[in-house]
C-alpha cells in the first residue's frame, strides 16, 4: 500500500490558507448569533428565576393578605378595629407589666407555678427571690438554640420556663434585667438555671 503525499506551495498554498480563513470567518459569523441567543436565553432564565419570580411572589402576597376591617356600629362613637393576626402594631415592642390580667394563659399558668414555689403576688406585679419578675414559657427549644424574649421594661428580671408544661416546667431560669437581651442562646442561659 502506497501513501500519497501532496505538497502545496506557492500560490496554491496561499489560496488554500485564505479559503480556510474565509470558511472560519463565515462559520464565526453564523455561530455568533447562535452563541448570543444562548447567552440571552441564559440571562433571561436568571432574570426570571430571581427578579420576576420575587416580583410575582410579592404581588401574590399583597393580593392574599387580609385588610384591616373597621366597623362603626356603635352609637357612642367607638370604632372597633379587627387586625389580621400577622399584622404587628407599631410600638407594641415595649409594654408595661401591671398585673396577672395582662398575662396570656401560659404565662399565667407559669406565674401560679412560681407562686407554689415561693413567689408573691402583689398589686404591682409578681415578686420572686427579691425581683419583680415577668414569666415567659417556651414549650420547646428553638432549632437554632436562640430564644427570643419579649419582656416589659418595668421588671427587674424574667423567669423563663422551658420544656414540659407551664404549670410544671422542666427548666426554670431567673434572668436579671442587667443580663437580659432580646435574643439569648441556651448556653448563655445555663448560668441562670434555678435548681
GROMACS elastic network, one bead per residue, 0.5 to 0.9 nm:
[ bonds ]
;  ai    aj funct       b0    kb
    7    13     6  0.87730   500
    8    11     6  0.86147   500
    8    12     6  0.62244   500
    8    13     6  0.51176   500
    8    14     6  0.88678   500
    8    16     6  0.86981   500
    9    12     6  0.58963   500
    9    14     6  0.74892   500
   10    13     6  0.55175   500
   10    14     6  0.64677   500
   10    15     6  0.87897   500
   11    14     6  0.51199   500
   11    15     6  0.60887   500
   11    16     6  0.86680   500
   12    15     6  0.50326   500
   12    16     6  0.62204   500
   12    17     6  0.86758   500
   13    16     6  0.51279   500
   13    17     6  0.61919   500
   13    18     6  0.86236   500
   14    17     6  0.51597   500
   14    18     6  0.62003   500
   14    19     6  0.85555   500
   15    18     6  0.51571   500
   15    19     6  0.60667   500
   15    20     6  0.86629   500
   16    20     6  0.61392   500
   16    21     6  0.85129   500
   17    20     6  0.51592   500
   17    21     6  0.61185   500
   17    22     6  0.85244   500
   18    22     6  0.59777   500
   18    23     6  0.85666   500
   19    22     6  0.50214   500
   19    23     6  0.61756   500
   19    24     6  0.86336   500
   20    23     6  0.51012   500
   20    24     6  0.62068   500
   20    25     6  0.86901   500
   21    24     6  0.51224   500
   21    25     6  0.62772   500
   21    26     6  0.87171   500
   22    25     6  0.51335   500
   22    26     6  0.62223   500
   22    27     6  0.85696   500
   23    26     6  0.50788   500
   23    27     6  0.60311   500
   23    28     6  0.85205   500
   24    27     6  0.50088   500
   24    28     6  0.60863   500
   24    29     6  0.85932   500
   25    28     6  0.50086   500
   25    29     6  0.61525   500
   25    30     6  0.87062   500
   26    29     6  0.50342   500
   26    30     6  0.63087   500
   26    31     6  0.85265   500
   27    30     6  0.52179   500
   27    31     6  0.59403   500
   27    32     6  0.84220   500
   28    32     6  0.57442   500
   28    33     6  0.89422   500
   29    32     6  0.54281   500
   29    33     6  0.73206   500
   30    33     6  0.62746   500
   30    34     6  0.71802   500
   31    34     6  0.52188   500
   31    35     6  0.60691   500
   31    36     6  0.86006   500
   32    36     6  0.60448   500
   32    37     6  0.84915   500
   33    37     6  0.59588   500
   33    38     6  0.85039   500
   34    37     6  0.50411   500
   34    38     6  0.62054   500
   34    39     6  0.86632   500
   35    38     6  0.51326   500
   35    39     6  0.62585   500
   35    40     6  0.86185   500
   36    39     6  0.50303   500
   36    40     6  0.60523   500
   36    41     6  0.85774   500
   37    41     6  0.61265   500
   37    42     6  0.85736   500
   38    41     6  0.51228   500
   38    42     6  0.61896   500
   38    43     6  0.85712   500
   39    42     6  0.50806   500
   39    43     6  0.60814   500
   39    44     6  0.86077   500
   40    44     6  0.60930   500
   40    45     6  0.84966   500
   41    44     6  0.51012   500
   41    45     6  0.61228   500
   41    46     6  0.87370   500
   42    45     6  0.50397   500
   42    46     6  0.63630   500
   42    47     6  0.86484   500
   43    46     6  0.52016   500
   43    47     6  0.61343   500
   43    48     6  0.85736   500
   44    48     6  0.59105   500
   44    49     6  0.82894   500
   45    48     6  0.51945   500
   45    49     6  0.59270   500
   45    50     6  0.85922   500
   46    49     6  0.51006   500
   46    50     6  0.61599   500
   46    51     6  0.79926   500
   47    50     6  0.55531   500
   47    51     6  0.53568   500
   47    52     6  0.65508   500
   47    53     6  0.85024   500
   48    51     6  0.57313   500
   48    53     6  0.59434   500
   48    54     6  0.87977   500
   49    52     6  0.65139   500
   49    53     6  0.55538   500
   49    54     6  0.80338   500
   50    53     6  0.56455   500
   50    54     6  0.61631   500
   50    55     6  0.86464   500
   51    54     6  0.54241   500
   51    55     6  0.61991   500
   51    56     6  0.88028   500
   52    56     6  0.61685   500
   52    57     6  0.85302   500
   53    56     6  0.52308   500
   53    57     6  0.61303   500
   53    58     6  0.86054   500
   54    58     6  0.60602   500
   54    59     6  0.84563   500
   55    58     6  0.52407   500
   55    59     6  0.61623   500
   55    60     6  0.86148   500
   56    60     6  0.59704   500
   56    61     6  0.84769   500
   57    60     6  0.50110   500
   57    61     6  0.61336   500
   57    62     6  0.86520   500
   58    61     6  0.50316   500
   58    62     6  0.62442   500
   58    63     6  0.86689   500
   59    62     6  0.51464   500
   59    63     6  0.62667   500
   59    64     6  0.86945   500
   60    63     6  0.50845   500
   60    64     6  0.61314   500
   60    65     6  0.86372   500
   61    64     6  0.51449   500
   61    65     6  0.60268   500
   62    65     6  0.55373   500
   62    66     6  0.86440   500
   63    66     6  0.83393   500
   65    84     6  0.85502   500
   66    69     6  0.87504   500
   66    83     6  0.85104   500
   66    84     6  0.62705   500
   67    83     6  0.78443   500
   67    84     6  0.73401   500
   68    81     6  0.71334   500
   68    82     6  0.62010   500
   68    83     6  0.54121   500
   68    84     6  0.68021   500
   69    80     6  0.84654   500
   69    81     6  0.60116   500
   69    82     6  0.54759   500
   69    83     6  0.70083   500
   69    84     6  0.87948   500
   70    79     6  0.69857   500
   70    80     6  0.59966   500
   70    82     6  0.65535   500
   70    83     6  0.89586   500
   71    74     6  0.86071   500
   71    79     6  0.61580   500
   71    80     6  0.54175   500
   71    81     6  0.65057   500
   71    82     6  0.82077   500
   72    75     6  0.85436   500
   72    77     6  0.75823   500
   72    78     6  0.70675   500
   72    79     6  0.51121   500
   72    80     6  0.65637   500
   72    81     6  0.88812   500
   73    77     6  0.84202   500
   73    78     6  0.81375   500
   73    79     6  0.75217   500
   73    80     6  0.82620   500
   74    77     6  0.59483   500
   74    78     6  0.59701   500
   74    79     6  0.72085   500
   74    80     6  0.87359   500
   75    78     6  0.76005   500
   83    86     6  0.82095   500
   83    87     6  0.66425   500
   83    88     6  0.87280   500
   83    89     6  0.88683   500
   84    87     6  0.56695   500
   84    88     6  0.88216   500
   85    88     6  0.79515   500
   88    91     6  0.88466   500
   88    92     6  0.74923   500
   89    92     6  0.56959   500
   89    93     6  0.86684   500
   90    93     6  0.75727   500
   91    94     6  0.63762   500
   91    95     6  0.85109   500
   92    95     6  0.66335   500
   93   150     6  0.74824   500
   93   151     6  0.86165   500
   93   152     6  0.85568   500
   94   150     6  0.84048   500
   94   151     6  0.77899   500
   94   152     6  0.61385   500
   94   153     6  0.68777   500
   95   151     6  0.76345   500
   95   152     6  0.50104   500
   95   153     6  0.67968   500
   95   154     6  0.84426   500
   96   102     6  0.89566   500
   96   151     6  0.85350   500
   96   152     6  0.50306   500
   96   153     6  0.62852   500
   96   154     6  0.60473   500
   96   155     6  0.84527   500
   97   100     6  0.84096   500
   97   102     6  0.67707   500
   97   103     6  0.81784   500
   97   124     6  0.82645   500
   97   125     6  0.71072   500
   97   134     6  0.74148   500
   97   151     6  0.84286   500
   97   152     6  0.58230   500
   97   153     6  0.79789   500
   97   154     6  0.66712   500
   97   155     6  0.74290   500
   98   101     6  0.80258   500
   98   102     6  0.67075   500
   98   123     6  0.78928   500
   98   124     6  0.57230   500
   98   125     6  0.58610   500
   98   154     6  0.87706   500
   99   102     6  0.58462   500
   99   103     6  0.75662   500
   99   121     6  0.85785   500
   99   122     6  0.81536   500
   99   123     6  0.67071   500
   99   124     6  0.62225   500
   99   125     6  0.51389   500
   99   126     6  0.76365   500
  100   103     6  0.54671   500
  100   104     6  0.85837   500
  100   107     6  0.88729   500
  100   108     6  0.65773   500
  100   111     6  0.81284   500
  100   121     6  0.85546   500
  100   125     6  0.73805   500
  100   126     6  0.81771   500
  101   104     6  0.79033   500
  101   108     6  0.82988   500
  102   108     6  0.89594   500
  103   106     6  0.80592   500
  103   107     6  0.58434   500
  103   108     6  0.57397   500
  103   135     6  0.85698   500
  104   107     6  0.54686   500
  104   108     6  0.60611   500
  104   109     6  0.87308   500
  105   108     6  0.50601   500
  105   109     6  0.62405   500
  105   110     6  0.87152   500
  106   109     6  0.50885   500
  106   110     6  0.62956   500
  106   111     6  0.86150   500
  106   136     6  0.80469   500
  106   137     6  0.66604   500
  106   165     6  0.86095   500
  106   166     6  0.57783   500
  106   167     6  0.82394   500
  107   110     6  0.50015   500
  107   111     6  0.61131   500
  107   112     6  0.87509   500
  107   134     6  0.84793   500
  107   135     6  0.55965   500
  107   136     6  0.56003   500
  107   137     6  0.60871   500
  107   166     6  0.71104   500
  108   112     6  0.63505   500
  108   113     6  0.86519   500
  108   135     6  0.77674   500
  108   166     6  0.83368   500
  108   167     6  0.89479   500
  109   112     6  0.52076   500
  109   113     6  0.63119   500
  109   114     6  0.86968   500
  109   165     6  0.88259   500
  109   166     6  0.54806   500
  109   167     6  0.52690   500
  109   168     6  0.89000   500
  110   114     6  0.62006   500
  110   115     6  0.86519   500
  110   135     6  0.64276   500
  110   136     6  0.74999   500
  110   137     6  0.69161   500
  110   159     6  0.89273   500
  110   160     6  0.89490   500
  110   161     6  0.73593   500
  110   165     6  0.84448   500
  110   167     6  0.53033   500
  110   168     6  0.76473   500
  110   169     6  0.80086   500
  111   115     6  0.62709   500
  111   116     6  0.87870   500
  111   119     6  0.81194   500
  111   121     6  0.88702   500
  111   126     6  0.77403   500
  111   134     6  0.83724   500
  111   135     6  0.61449   500
  111   136     6  0.88634   500
  111   166     6  0.85098   500
  111   167     6  0.82228   500
  112   116     6  0.63755   500
  112   117     6  0.88742   500
  112   119     6  0.84677   500
  112   167     6  0.71725   500
  113   116     6  0.51201   500
  113   117     6  0.66227   500
  113   118     6  0.89404   500
  113   119     6  0.85973   500
  113   166     6  0.75302   500
  113   167     6  0.51873   500
  113   168     6  0.67467   500
  113   169     6  0.87035   500
  114   117     6  0.51828   500
  114   118     6  0.62790   500
  114   119     6  0.52657   500
  114   120     6  0.83334   500
  114   126     6  0.89772   500
  114   128     6  0.75393   500
  114   135     6  0.86460   500
  114   159     6  0.88974   500
  114   167     6  0.85862   500
  115   118     6  0.52184   500
  115   120     6  0.60671   500
  115   121     6  0.74227   500
  115   126     6  0.86476   500
  115   128     6  0.83001   500
  116   119     6  0.70443   500
  118   127     6  0.89383   500
  118   128     6  0.67955   500
  118   129     6  0.78389   500
  119   126     6  0.67844   500
  119   127     6  0.55582   500
  119   129     6  0.71701   500
  120   125     6  0.84958   500
  120   126     6  0.57580   500
  120   127     6  0.50797   500
  120   128     6  0.64467   500
  121   124     6  0.82770   500
  121   125     6  0.62187   500
  121   127     6  0.64456   500
  121   128     6  0.89621   500
  122   125     6  0.53298   500
  122   126     6  0.60433   500
  122   127     6  0.73741   500
  123   126     6  0.82696   500
  124   132     6  0.87438   500
  125   132     6  0.65260   500
  125   133     6  0.74319   500
  125   134     6  0.81709   500
  125   155     6  0.85081   500
  126   131     6  0.82457   500
  126   132     6  0.56265   500
  126   133     6  0.56716   500
  126   134     6  0.71369   500
  126   135     6  0.87141   500
  127   130     6  0.62828   500
  127   131     6  0.54009   500
  127   133     6  0.58250   500
  127   134     6  0.88674   500
  128   131     6  0.53936   500
  128   132     6  0.64864   500
  128   133     6  0.64621   500
  128   159     6  0.87395   500
  128   174     6  0.89197   500
  129   132     6  0.85311   500
  131   155     6  0.78209   500
  131   156     6  0.54753   500
  131   157     6  0.60850   500
  131   158     6  0.88114   500
  131   176     6  0.79471   500
  132   154     6  0.84959   500
  132   155     6  0.53512   500
  132   156     6  0.50873   500
  132   157     6  0.62816   500
  132   158     6  0.83288   500
  133   155     6  0.56546   500
  133   156     6  0.59846   500
  133   158     6  0.51033   500
  133   159     6  0.62903   500
  133   174     6  0.84461   500
  133   176     6  0.87133   500
  134   151     6  0.68676   500
  134   152     6  0.75606   500
  134   155     6  0.65781   500
  134   156     6  0.83175   500
  134   157     6  0.66307   500
  134   159     6  0.60469   500
  134   160     6  0.84734   500
  135   151     6  0.86772   500
  135   157     6  0.89824   500
  135   158     6  0.59360   500
  135   160     6  0.60778   500
  135   161     6  0.76387   500
  136   149     6  0.77237   500
  136   150     6  0.83824   500
  136   151     6  0.82136   500
  136   158     6  0.71382   500
  136   159     6  0.61360   500
  136   161     6  0.62408   500
  136   162     6  0.87309   500
  136   166     6  0.89746   500
  137   159     6  0.82786   500
  137   160     6  0.56865   500
  137   162     6  0.60296   500
  137   163     6  0.81202   500
  137   165     6  0.84320   500
  137   166     6  0.62328   500
  137   169     6  0.81573   500
  138   141     6  0.73620   500
  138   142     6  0.89497   500
  138   147     6  0.85945   500
  138   160     6  0.75509   500
  138   161     6  0.62163   500
  138   162     6  0.50618   500
  138   163     6  0.63699   500
  138   164     6  0.88304   500
  138   165     6  0.88467   500
  138   166     6  0.82465   500
  139   161     6  0.80434   500
  139   162     6  0.58102   500
  139   164     6  0.62972   500
  139   165     6  0.68271   500
  139   166     6  0.78791   500
  139   169     6  0.84656   500
  140   162     6  0.65138   500
  140   163     6  0.50693   500
  140   164     6  0.80229   500
  141   144     6  0.83527   500
  141   145     6  0.62823   500
  141   146     6  0.82009   500
  141   147     6  0.77106   500
  141   162     6  0.73448   500
  141   163     6  0.72508   500
  141   186     6  0.84174   500
  142   145     6  0.50622   500
  142   146     6  0.63217   500
  142   147     6  0.66313   500
  143   146     6  0.77733   500
  144   147     6  0.85094   500
  144   185     6  0.84886   500
  145   184     6  0.83776   500
  145   185     6  0.56245   500
  145   186     6  0.57174   500
  145   187     6  0.84418   500
  146   183     6  0.62163   500
  146   184     6  0.54453   500
  146   186     6  0.64653   500
  147   182     6  0.81461   500
  147   183     6  0.55093   500
  147   184     6  0.52951   500
  147   185     6  0.60547   500
  147   186     6  0.73352   500
  148   181     6  0.84191   500
  148   182     6  0.56282   500
  148   184     6  0.65769   500
  148   185     6  0.88754   500
  149   158     6  0.87182   500
  149   160     6  0.87188   500
  149   180     6  0.83424   500
  149   181     6  0.72619   500
  149   182     6  0.50091   500
  149   183     6  0.61036   500
  149   184     6  0.76267   500
  150   182     6  0.63610   500
  150   183     6  0.88423   500
  151   154     6  0.88046   500
  151   155     6  0.80602   500
  151   157     6  0.89940   500
  151   158     6  0.72790   500
  151   182     6  0.81989   500
  152   155     6  0.63667   500
  153   156     6  0.84079   500
  153   177     6  0.89857   500
  155   158     6  0.75286   500
  155   177     6  0.74336   500
  156   175     6  0.88077   500
  156   176     6  0.61023   500
  156   177     6  0.52644   500
  156   178     6  0.83620   500
  157   174     6  0.67307   500
  157   175     6  0.53987   500
  157   178     6  0.82828   500
  157   179     6  0.88814   500
  157   180     6  0.78457   500
  158   173     6  0.79243   500
  158   174     6  0.59095   500
  158   175     6  0.52426   500
  158   176     6  0.65006   500
  158   177     6  0.72508   500
  158   180     6  0.79488   500
  159   172     6  0.68763   500
  159   173     6  0.55204   500
  159   175     6  0.63270   500
  159   176     6  0.87619   500
  160   171     6  0.80640   500
  160   172     6  0.57022   500
  160   174     6  0.65432   500
  160   175     6  0.76916   500
  161   164     6  0.84959   500
  161   165     6  0.85328   500
  161   166     6  0.69871   500
  161   168     6  0.85356   500
  161   169     6  0.54523   500
  161   170     6  0.73777   500
  161   171     6  0.57720   500
  161   173     6  0.64727   500
  162   165     6  0.82127   500
  162   166     6  0.83100   500
  162   169     6  0.57868   500
  162   170     6  0.61919   500
  162   171     6  0.50924   500
  162   172     6  0.64112   500
  162   173     6  0.82394   500
  163   166     6  0.82584   500
  163   168     6  0.88502   500
  163   169     6  0.57249   500
  163   170     6  0.55558   500
  163   171     6  0.67104   500
  164   167     6  0.84412   500
  164   168     6  0.63391   500
  164   170     6  0.53699   500
  164   171     6  0.82022   500
  165   168     6  0.50931   500
  165   169     6  0.51808   500
  165   170     6  0.78443   500
  166   169     6  0.56064   500
  168   171     6  0.89379   500
  169   172     6  0.65672   500
  171   193     6  0.70813   500
  171   194     6  0.75478   500
  171   195     6  0.83903   500
  172   192     6  0.83696   500
  172   193     6  0.58698   500
  172   194     6  0.54993   500
  172   195     6  0.77493   500
  173   189     6  0.70539   500
  173   190     6  0.79240   500
  173   191     6  0.84660   500
  173   192     6  0.51778   500
  173   194     6  0.54921   500
  173   195     6  0.89326   500
  174   189     6  0.88650   500
  174   192     6  0.54891   500
  174   193     6  0.65975   500
  174   194     6  0.66357   500
  175   178     6  0.82768   500
  175   179     6  0.66040   500
  175   180     6  0.64420   500
  175   189     6  0.77550   500
  175   192     6  0.58301   500
  175   193     6  0.85386   500
  176   179     6  0.56972   500
  176   180     6  0.64264   500
  176   192     6  0.85668   500
  177   181     6  0.83871   500
  178   181     6  0.87161   500
  180   183     6  0.84426   500
  180   184     6  0.79119   500
  181   184     6  0.61285   500
  184   187     6  0.83208   500
  184   188     6  0.64103   500
  184   189     6  0.71481   500
  185   188     6  0.52989   500
  185   189     6  0.65860   500
  186   189     6  0.51169   500
  186   190     6  0.65062   500
  187   190     6  0.54695   500
  187   191     6  0.81055   500
  188   191     6  0.68228   500
  188   192     6  0.82198   500
  189   192     6  0.54978   500
  189   193     6  0.68854   500
  190   193     6  0.54780   500
  191   194     6  0.88020   500
